[in-house]
């Protein structure tokens, strides 16, 4: 699971609503996989990123060199974009968990794939 | 090159396949590239010859880099219902538009294509000679000409009734071919990872085109299966997400769909499929998730949602349910915790899908999905509706004598507000589509009746 994805996921446990974001990320296995750098795509993602959630997740993965927020003129700043490219797209959680901050419910990540399934009792009506 | 202020007419030579899907594909692609579909010919129906007006050759070329429905595009210089009409039409074509392609330094060749008839070499040469009145000054080069000109003769669509003379003759400068070769290179037959209902390659590209997928988009498939639809979008430069309720399919585990193969191999998963075509960089993530209970945060970040939801026939239609309803025999992998309910009504599923699309699509983004229908009862009012989504196209593909599926394309035209998610309850069509909840039964009822009939007649 990439950090871009983590930034888009929220707990859908019944009653939790917006307090289900962001999910608390823990990882027991992480890998870095090179992905071709596409500055246009990264620049498009910057406005969609929730920075606090990203920084918290990056912190749990003990990543260094994570920009603290978008900088002025980021669309043309290759250094900034390359760092963001690495953080959002090249770091993958292979084994780990995502935890709902409100209910404590844990969603496992196995072989890089999160399992978000809940029982009927746990979900929103 | 177009002269300012002049209208440029082009001839599209269409493939004779997926007839209903062609016009929406071309329209969607033209709007993607800033053109607009204006035609001087009325409706095209079954004909493979479409004349349209496009503002510039660049737009025509961009169109051909995407379409799998069109074989080629020509700059139309003349046409008519007889050779005389054609020649007269060519004489009316402005010489200054011809000259850049005919001057003495250039090389060219002229081809004759006939549709629904075969001509002898002699007949073809006669037709080329008849064009001598055109101001060709360049040299003929049959191997690698700079410019290719084509005469296209239309002898109709009925192979059992071939006319003496063509209905229409066209003459044009060949510009580009479409992407029909993708159908073969992305064929499901050669794909590493397939499922029972993997989408035919041609249709998956048509869906991406109906969805106006473009470079750097994020495309999502909530019923991703083995990822076939993601491949087409990734080929066009979009980054892709998928979810599916089936743990084994998402992970690439369990029984294989190929004949003679028992279990899936290690190279069989969605990511590997993208890797097979050199598209792994577009893989974002896949998740095990129930599409009726999505885990995405509030916001608009999908540029297109392109999907083939389950119809309940070959793959079951499911959503998560209570512990009592856990499905037996899940397969090799015991952790595939899938407490399921088998009663996810189709109408609920489509309304969930439309609401989800209305919430998460960017404005102008498209939802493209298949809607299974029971033909004897189908009416247009049954197509699910949503206040935020505008219906763009509705194309039918027959499945059997009494069932079909329709490719529905919708575009988000209004920002989603909370009350919009309940609008379908007020809609008149909420009830008509309820009939389709028993689509599975209706699909099989036809087969049962046929089998009973056959048994009866074989006993007589």
Interface residues (C-beta under 8 A of the other chain):
Chain A: X1 X2 X4 X5 X8 X9 X10 X11 X12 X18 X21 X35 X36 X38 X40 X41 X44 X48 X50 X89 X110 X111 X112 X113 X114 X115 X116 X117 X118 X119 X120 X121 X123 X124
Chain B: X215 X216 X239 X241 X243 X245 X247 X250 X251 X281 X284 X285 X286 X287 X288 X289 X290 X293 X294 X295 X296 X297 X298 X299 X301 X320 X321 X322 X323 X335 X337 X338 X339 X341
